[in-house]
């Protein structure tokens, strides 16, 4: 991402480039992202900050990945390919998440900080982790590692 440019402006700029290039698939995907940003702004929460944009993008990516899995399971590989391509495009706007080794270090720190000792206290540890590293960690990976650390 260019310095000084927020994600909403970046998506809009890339959409204009895609439109000029007559790239229908990319234009369509970028319009979908921009529409989600506009909807979020209309919900009365004001301007879409980068933090909110990242949350929206992660939700959109998750939807695309799940849809691709369902299409593939249903024998519609053509639609699954389209959903995967959109997920990949969305991924390009998201900050890179920590790898498994770094996530494990953060999970262990969160367990120590929260005092969680069993799976019943997983929420305490997850809360401690997300307060500090929400934008940097994959929640699913963190939950899996937490299960291993807490013996679940």
C-alpha positions as CSV (number, residue, x, y, z in Angstrom):
1,X,0.0,0.0,0.0
2,X,1.3,3.4,-0.9
3,X,2.3,5.7,2.0
4,X,-0.5,8.1,3.0
5,X,-3.2,6.2,1.1
6,X,-5.9,4.5,3.1
7,X,-7.4,1.2,2.0
8,X,-10.7,2.6,0.8
9,X,-8.9,5.1,-1.5
10,X,-6.6,2.3,-2.7
11,X,-9.5,0.0,-3.6
12,X,-11.2,2.9,-5.4
13,X,-8.0,3.8,-7.4
14,X,-7.4,0.1,-8.4
15,X,-11.1,-0.2,-9.4
16,X,-10.6,2.8,-11.8
17,X,-7.5,1.2,-13.3
18,X,-9.3,-2.1,-13.8
19,X,-12.2,-0.3,-15.4
20,X,-9.9,1.6,-17.8
21,X,-8.2,-1.7,-18.6
22,X,-11.6,-3.3,-19.3
23,X,-10.8,-6.1,-16.8
24,X,-14.3,-7.2,-16.0
25,X,-13.5,-9.8,-13.3
26,X,-11.2,-7.5,-11.4
27,X,-13.5,-4.5,-11.7
28,X,-16.4,-6.6,-10.4
29,X,-14.5,-7.9,-7.4
30,X,-13.2,-4.4,-6.6
31,X,-16.7,-3.0,-6.9
32,X,-17.9,-5.6,-4.4
33,X,-15.2,-4.6,-2.0
34,X,-16.0,-0.9,-2.4
35,X,-19.7,-1.6,-1.9
36,X,-19.0,-3.3,1.4
37,X,-17.0,-0.2,2.5
38,X,-19.9,2.1,1.5
39,X,-22.4,-0.1,3.3
40,X,-20.2,0.1,6.4
41,X,-20.0,3.8,6.2
42,X,-23.8,4.1,5.8
43,X,-24.3,2.1,9.0
44,X,-23.8,5.3,10.9
45,X,-20.3,4.5,12.1
46,X,-18.8,7.3,10.0
47,X,-15.7,7.0,7.8
48,X,-14.3,3.6,7.2
49,X,-10.8,3.6,8.8
50,X,-8.1,1.2,7.8
51,X,-8.8,-1.0,10.9
52,X,-12.5,-1.3,9.9
53,X,-11.6,-1.8,6.3
54,X,-9.3,-4.7,7.3
55,X,-12.1,-6.3,9.4
56,X,-14.4,-5.9,6.4
57,X,-11.8,-7.4,4.0
58,X,-11.2,-10.4,6.3
59,X,-14.9,-11.1,6.5
60,X,-15.2,-10.8,2.7
61,X,-12.3,-13.2,2.2
62,X,-13.7,-15.7,4.6
63,X,-17.0,-15.6,2.7
64,X,-15.2,-16.2,-0.6
65,X,-13.1,-19.1,0.7
66,X,-16.2,-20.8,2.2
67,X,-18.2,-20.2,-1.0
68,X,-15.3,-21.7,-3.1
69,X,-15.3,-24.8,-0.9
70,X,-19.0,-25.2,-1.3
71,X,-18.9,-24.8,-5.0
72,X,-16.1,-27.2,-5.3
73,X,-18.0,-29.8,-3.2
74,X,-21.0,-29.3,-5.4
75,X,-19.1,-29.9,-8.6
76,X,-19.1,-26.3,-9.8
77,X,-15.4,-25.8,-10.2
78,X,-16.0,-22.8,-12.5
79,X,-17.6,-20.9,-9.7
80,X,-15.1,-22.1,-7.2
81,X,-12.3,-20.7,-9.3
82,X,-14.0,-17.3,-9.5
83,X,-14.5,-17.2,-5.7
84,X,-10.8,-18.2,-5.1
85,X,-9.7,-15.4,-7.5
86,X,-11.7,-12.9,-5.5
87,X,-10.3,-14.2,-2.2
88,X,-6.8,-13.8,-3.6
89,X,-7.5,-10.2,-4.8
90,X,-8.9,-9.4,-1.3
91,X,-5.8,-10.9,0.3
92,X,-3.6,-8.4,-1.6
93,X,-5.1,-5.6,0.4
94,X,-4.7,-7.3,3.8
95,X,-1.6,-7.0,6.0
96,X,0.3,-10.3,6.2
97,X,-0.5,-12.3,9.2
98,X,2.0,-13.8,11.5
99,X,3.3,-17.3,10.7
100,X,2.7,-20.3,12.9
101,X,6.0,-19.9,14.9
102,X,5.3,-16.3,15.7
103,X,1.7,-17.0,16.6
104,X,2.8,-19.8,18.9
105,X,5.1,-17.3,20.8
106,X,2.3,-14.8,21.1
107,X,-0.2,-17.5,22.3
108,X,2.3,-18.7,25.0
109,X,2.8,-15.1,26.1
110,X,-1.0,-14.6,26.2
111,X,-1.5,-17.8,28.3
112,X,1.2,-16.6,30.7
113,X,-0.3,-13.1,30.9
114,X,-3.9,-14.3,31.4
115,X,-3.1,-17.1,33.8
116,X,-5.2,-19.5,31.8
117,X,-4.5,-23.1,32.8
118,X,-7.1,-25.2,31.0
119,X,-9.4,-25.3,28.1
120,X,-12.2,-23.8,30.3
121,X,-10.0,-20.6,30.4
122,X,-9.3,-20.5,26.7
123,X,-11.4,-17.3,26.4
124,X,-9.2,-15.4,28.8
125,X,-6.1,-16.3,26.9
126,X,-7.7,-15.6,23.5
127,X,-8.9,-12.2,24.8
128,X,-5.4,-11.3,26.0
129,X,-3.9,-12.4,22.6
130,X,-6.4,-10.5,20.5
131,X,-6.1,-7.3,22.6
132,X,-2.5,-7.0,21.6
133,X,-2.3,-8.8,18.2
134,X,-5.7,-8.7,16.6
135,X,-4.6,-7.3,13.3
136,X,-1.5,-9.6,13.1
137,X,-2.8,-13.1,13.9
138,X,-5.1,-15.6,12.3
139,X,-7.8,-16.4,14.8
140,X,-8.3,-20.0,13.6
141,X,-4.5,-20.7,13.9
142,X,-4.4,-19.1,17.3
143,X,-7.3,-21.2,18.6
144,X,-5.7,-24.4,17.3
145,X,-2.4,-23.5,19.0
146,X,-4.2,-22.5,22.2
147,X,-5.8,-25.9,22.2
148,X,-2.4,-27.5,22.0
149,X,-0.9,-25.3,24.7
150,X,-3.9,-25.7,27.1
151,X,-4.1,-29.4,26.5
152,X,-7.4,-29.5,24.6
